[in-house]
Amino acid sequence: MAVTRHWLVRAVIGLNLCPFAKSVHVKDQVRYHVCRATADDAVLADIERELQRLADSDPQAIDTTLVIVPDALADFLDYNACLQRAERLLKKLRLKGVLQIASFHPHYQFRDRDADDVENWTNRAPYPIFHLLREDSLDRAVAAVPDAAEIFERNEETMRRLGHDGFKRWMQDDTP
């Protein structure tokens, strides 16, 4: 979990890849759940429990959940297949429109990018992660950020400016 926290603080918050992350982090409203499953079905069972937990919890206590999967889904295509199943699960649980799932993976690759393009690092994480978010919280955060539609482009520009070596150096620093 320490590696994921470091990634959240240094990359996501430190590079402002997600301008909404800092407030929930500072308020200790991020739940870190390490899923020790090694099979897809067990991962999905864990995701289901965490979706229910998030939906049933007070947003002031848990506003978002990171389901960290260190022992499974190392292949990005396998991860994407599991993500699709998790999206169907969200619908089956009648939580679509209440919660959503964002995706992060060590080998994340945008459809229009080559595997080694630095822009992919906006969604790369130390482990496969299913980020469970509350739609209401996301809507409020987007409304509060005047240039929310430009976040994606700004993130890509940040990664291009840093480059692979600069990002690696940035992540090696322990400064919050």
N, C-alpha and C positions, 0 to 999 in steps of 0.2 A: 504494500500500500504506500510505502514511503516514496517509491519511484513514481507512482501515479500522482501523488501529492506534489512532488517536485515538478513533474510535467505540467500539472494544472497551474502551479504558481509561476513557474518560469516561462512556459510557452503560452498557455491560454491567457493567463492574466498579465504576465510580464510583457508580452508582445501585443497585448490587447486584441488577441485573435477573437475573443468573445467579450465585448464590453459589458455583458450582463453577468459574467462569472464572478467578478470581484465582490459584488455585494453579497451574494449568497455564501461565498467562501468566508468573508469577514464575519458574517453573522453565524457561521458554523451550521449552515442549513444544507450542506452537501453530505449526503450519505454515501459512504464508500462501502460497497458490498463486493467482497472477493468470492467469486463463484469457483469452487474447486472441482466442478464437473469436468469430465473428460469426453463426454459424448454429447452430441447435439441435443438430444431429447432432454437430458438432464440440465443442460444450459437453459433450454426453453422453460423447463419447470421452475428453475431459479428466477428467470426473468418474469414469469407469471407471478410468483410470490412477491417479487419486488414491485411490479406494477400495482398489485393489490395493496401492498404496504404503503406505497406513495399515494395512491388514490385515497386511502383511508386515513392518512396521517394529517396532522395540522401543518399547513404550509409554513407556519412560523418555526416549526421544529425541523421538518424535512421539506425542502422546496424542490430538490432535485436529487437524483440518485445516479451514481456511476456503478454499473455492474461490470466489474473487472474480471476478465476470463483468462488467467495466465496459463491454464493447462489444456486448452482446447482452441480450435478455430484459428490455428496459426496460418493456414492458407486463406488468403483474402477472398477467393471465390467461395470457399466453404463458409466463411464468415458472412458473406453477402447472402448466401442461401439461408442461413440461420436468421439473418436480419429480416428477410422477406417473411419467414415463418413467424417471427416476433411481431411484425406488422399485422399479420393475419390474426395473431393472438390478441393484439390490442383491440382489433375490431370485434372479435368473438367475445371479449370481456366487456364490450360496450364502453370502452374507454377512449375510443377514437374521438377527437375533439376535446377531450379532457386532458389526455397525456399524449406525448409524442416521443419518438425514439430518434436520437441523433447517433451517428456512427463514427467510431474512431478505431483505427487498426494500425499496427506497425508497418503494414505494406499497403496502406490506403492509396488508391489510385483513382483520380477522377477519370471519367469516361473519355474525355478529350485530351488527356495528358499521357505522356510516356511515363514508364515506371520510375525513371530517375529524375523527372522534373521536380524542381524544388517546391513548386506550388502544392504538390501533394502533401507536404509536411504540415499544411494547415489542419489536416485531419489525421495526421499520424500520431500515434500514442505508443507508450512502451508495451502495452498489451492490447488485445482486442477489448473494446469497451462499448457497451450499450449505454448511452446516456439517456436516462428517462427524465423528461421535462414536463412540467405543468404548462398547459396551453395558456391559462390565465396569466401566469407569471411571465411567460414569454411575450404575450400581447402587451402587458404593462411595460415591460422592458423595451420592447420595440418602439412603443409610443413615446418613451422618455428619451430615446436616442434619435436626434434629428436626421442623421444620415444612415439609418439602419440598412437601407437598401444598398449602400455602398460598402458594407462590411466585407463581403466576399472579395471584391476587387482590391480593397485596401489590404486585406490579408495576403492576397497573392503578391501585391507589390512589396509588402514587408518581407516576404520570403525571397523574392527576387533580389531585393536590396542586400539581405543577409547572405544569401547563397548557402550552399551546403556547409562549407567550412565555418562561416559566421554563425550559422544556426547551431552547429556542433559546439562551438566555443561558448555561445550564449547558454546552452543547456548544461555545460560543465560548471558554470558559475553557480555557487550556492547562495548568492545574494537574492533575496526575495524581490 
